[in-house]
Amino acid sequence: DDKYIYVQNNSSSINNISIYDVEKGEVIDSISSSYGTSHSLALSPDNKYLAIGTGKLKRVYPPEYPYEEDRMFDKIIIIDLATKEVLKEFDGPTGTQGMINEMKFSPDGKYIGVAKLDGTVRVYDMFSLELYRKFDVYGYSADSGPWIIYFSNDSKYILIGMYCPKDYTTKVFDIENN
């Protein structure tokens, strides 16, 4: 409705999402992810829900490498904007490996799509608040993989923009028929 802007705000806390009132030109409220750095946002089409992608760096010893490295462990938090209550946290208390690159609600508000740099695209059902589909499109990478998400206007397909060496394509997946 163009009344508010939701933005990750480093000036108060890297965990906070500031809510700006466009008409007043000021911050009127904030929401904390209460987990880690907030870096991805999605607002439902009806302005009822805010999805926050939030993560923490953790030192891991990947089996594919002979050395340790820091990797982002992210989770998704769904907040009811009327009550500011957390409705659901996806990916457990410690998150899952791979930064959330982008999140987007489907036009009908039925799904939320998530592009993670663990090489997956996930589609969550907003009615059941459960994972509905998971598409493996690339392996883990700190800086390559599924990058951009769009839904078709009828919310039947999810389109994935890939940002990978030798693969800068768009992939299309049928959500309902897997």
Beta strands, then each sheet from edge to edge (+ up, - down):
strand 1: 4-8
strand 2: 16-21
strand 3: 26-32
strand 4: 37-43
strand 5: 49-60
strand 6: 69-80
strand 7: 85-90
strand 8: 96-97
strand 9: 100-105
strand 10: 111-116
strand 11: 120-125
strand 12: 130-136
strand 13: 145-151
strand 14: 157-163
strand 15: 170-174
sheet 1: 1+ 2- 3+
sheet 2: 4+ 5- 6+ 7-
sheet 3: 4+ 5- 6+ 8-
sheet 4: 9+ 10- 11+ 12-
sheet 5: 13+ 14- 15+
end
